[in-house]
Amino acid sequence: MDIVLDKRERILAAAARLIVRNGLQCSMAAIAEEASVATGSLYNYFDSKEALVLGVYTRHRIDD
């Protein structure tokens, strides 16, 4: 698997776990920690928290 795609998937999976556990108030720093990436790295893949949440929704919507 492509390293970039793998990191993006890790971020999406971490965000999904934290959103389920803590709701939408979870921070980007907490998501980065859960995904084992630097907080700044999140913004290489998602322009904002809203874009990340949309990515989580889209990912799980397609999986269903």
N, C-alpha and C positions, 0 to 999 in steps of 0.2 A: 504494500500500500504506500502511496505517496506520503512523504513526511508531512507536507502541508495539509493534506486531507486528513491525515491521522490527528494532527494537532487540532484542526477545526472540529473534528468529531469528538475529541476529548473535551473541548470547550463546551460544545453543545450538550454532551452527556452530563458534564459537571453542572452546567446551568440548570438542566432539567431536574437533576437530583435536588439541588438547593431550592429551586422554585417549589417543588413538591413539599420539601421539608419546611421551608421558611416563608414561602410566599414571594411575591414580586419585590418585596423590600430588600432582598439579599443584595449585597454590594458586588460591584465588579471585582473588587479585591478578593472577596470571599470566593467568587466563581473562579478567579485565576488560581487561587491557592488550591481549591478542590481539583482543578484541572492540571495542576503542577506546571503552570506557565507563568511568566511575568505578567503583571497587570497591563503593562503597555502592549504586550503581545495581543491581548484581546482586541485592541483597536486596529491591529493589522488585518483582522478577520471580520470584525463587526464595527461599523461606524459609531454605534451608540448602544446603550443598554436595550433600547427599544428594538433595534435591529437584531440583537442577540435573542431577545425574547421571541421575536417573530421567527427567527431561525429555529428555535426550539419548537415552537408551535407547528411550523411547516414540516419539520423533520418528523414529528410524531403524527401529524395529520396524514402524511404520505404513508407512514408505516402502518396505519390502521386499516 
